Amino acid sequence: MAMAYSSRMHLTTETAQWENYQLLDSGDGKKLERFGEVTVVRPEFQALWAPEQPALWSGAHAEYVQDGEDGRWETHGNVPDSWTVRYHDLVFSLRRASFKHTGLFPEQAANWDVIQKTVKKGATMLNLFGYTGGATLAGLRAGAEVVHVDASKPAIASAKKNAELSGLHDRTVRWIVDDAMTFVEREVRRARRYNLVIMDPPAFGRGPKREIWRFEDHLTPLLALCKDLLRPKGVLMVNAYSMGFSARVVEQTVGSVFPKSEIETVELTLKEHTKREFLLPLGVTVRARL
């Protein structure tokens, strides 16, 4: 039986075990990464320390250079417009996208592992703010029926492509271009129920009809709606990255809506491929089991 939630948080750490990705080094507000055969440098404000292997950095194929609120990719040599990486049997198409993104958040692979261990064949799963579909692919691979929601048509197109590359295009999945809050409100009215709801909300965003999302204003109402969507013994997973809020704030927000759930709070990290093996924190996930 799940214990009633209390605020005595015990924060644990999880690090995904990649073969096709490496955090080669980090420091001076940046990270040096290898995605398959392509190495990139991207801003990372949490990397306050000095790099351990500065000589490696000059060999990067591309770097995202921040200029105030704007930025640009600078390439060195022959860099493909797109390429693929693999996480076990999940395949992702990457590219140098706007605002330093590549189309993949490698630290989230720890959550994909949990999804594949948690979801049973035939279960129903809702992925809100689904982006390019890492969690969706994990759910499909585990045999779930997935509803993938994102406000961005290009993100949905990328998620579909990743499903095809992973050999999952024939699985049961609905691709929905919609505002997350609007969609969940409709699902509640339809009395739909899910075994797993996962969300990765941004700090700020807009829906396809210019609906406004603010993490601090809308997270609690969205969680309250999701409470009506979850089946008995269902699982909720909430990701938070660069929100300016501590892990405790996110956990207690989830706990206030799901007071009788068993809650686990995890810091998602990537480990440097260096002798010092620094861990770079890249987000928090709160998992609530009803």
Rosetta blueprint (number, residue, H / E / L):
1 M L
2 A L
3 M L
4 A L
5 Y L
6 S L
7 S L
8 R L
9 M L
10 H L
11 L E
12 T E
13 T E
14 E E
15 T E
16 A L
17 Q L
18 W L
19 E L
20 N L
21 Y E
22 Q E
23 L E
24 L E
25 D E
26 S E
27 G E
28 D L
29 G L
30 K E
31 K E
32 L E
33 E E
34 R E
35 F E
36 G L
37 E L
38 V E
39 T E
40 V E
41 V E
42 R E
43 P E
44 E L
45 F L
46 Q L
47 A L
48 L L
49 W L
50 A L
51 P L
52 E L
53 Q L
54 P H
55 A H
56 L H
57 W H
58 S L
59 G L
60 A L
61 H L
62 A E
63 E E
64 Y E
65 V E
66 Q E
67 D E
68 G L
69 E L
70 D E
71 G E
72 R E
73 W E
74 E E
75 T E
76 H L
77 G L
78 N L
79 V L
80 P L
81 D L
82 S E
83 W E
84 T E
85 V E
86 R E
87 Y E
88 H L
89 D L
90 L E
91 V E
92 F E
93 S E
94 L E
95 R E
96 R L
97 A L
98 S L
99 F L
100 K L
101 H L
102 T L
103 G L
104 L L
105 F L
106 P H
107 E H
108 Q H
109 A H
110 A H
111 N H
112 W H
113 D H
114 V H
115 I H
116 Q H
117 K H
118 T H
119 V L
120 K L
121 K L
122 G L
123 A L
124 T E
125 M E
126 L E
127 N E
128 L E
129 F L
130 G L
131 Y L
132 T L
133 G L
134 G H
135 A H
136 T H
137 L H
138 A H
139 G H
140 L H
141 R H
142 A L
143 G L
144 A L
145 E E
146 V E
147 V E
148 H E
149 V E
150 D E
151 A L
152 S L
153 K H
154 P H
155 A H
156 I H
157 A H
158 S H
159 A H
160 K H
161 K H
162 N H
163 A H
164 E H
165 L H
166 S L
167 G L
168 L L
169 H L
170 D L
171 R L
172 T L
173 V E
174 R E
175 W E
176 I E
177 V E
178 D L
179 D L
180 A H
181 M H
182 T H
183 F H
184 V H
185 E H
186 R H
187 E H
188 V H
189 R H
190 R L
191 A L
192 R L
193 R L
194 Y E
195 N E
196 L E
197 V E
198 I E
199 M E
200 D L
201 P L
202 P L
203 A L
204 F E
205 G E
206 R E
207 G L
208 P L
209 K L
210 R L
211 E L
212 I E
213 W E
214 R E
215 F H
216 E H
217 D H
218 H H
219 L H
220 T H
221 P H
222 L H
223 L H
224 A H
225 L H
226 C H
227 K H
228 D H
229 L H
230 L E
231 R E
232 P E
233 K E
234 G E
235 V E
236 L E
237 M E
238 V E
239 N E
240 A E
241 Y L
242 S L
243 M L
244 G L
245 F L
246 S L
247 A H
248 R H
249 V H
250 V H
251 E H
252 Q H
253 T H
254 V H
255 G H
256 S H
257 V H
258 F L
259 P L
260 K L
261 S L
262 E E
263 I E
264 E E
265 T E
266 V E
267 E E
268 L E
269 T E
270 L E
271 K E
272 E E
273 H L
274 T L
275 K L
276 R L
277 E L
278 F L
279 L E
280 L E
281 P E
282 L E
283 G E
284 V E
285 T E
286 V E
287 R E
288 A E
289 R E
290 L L
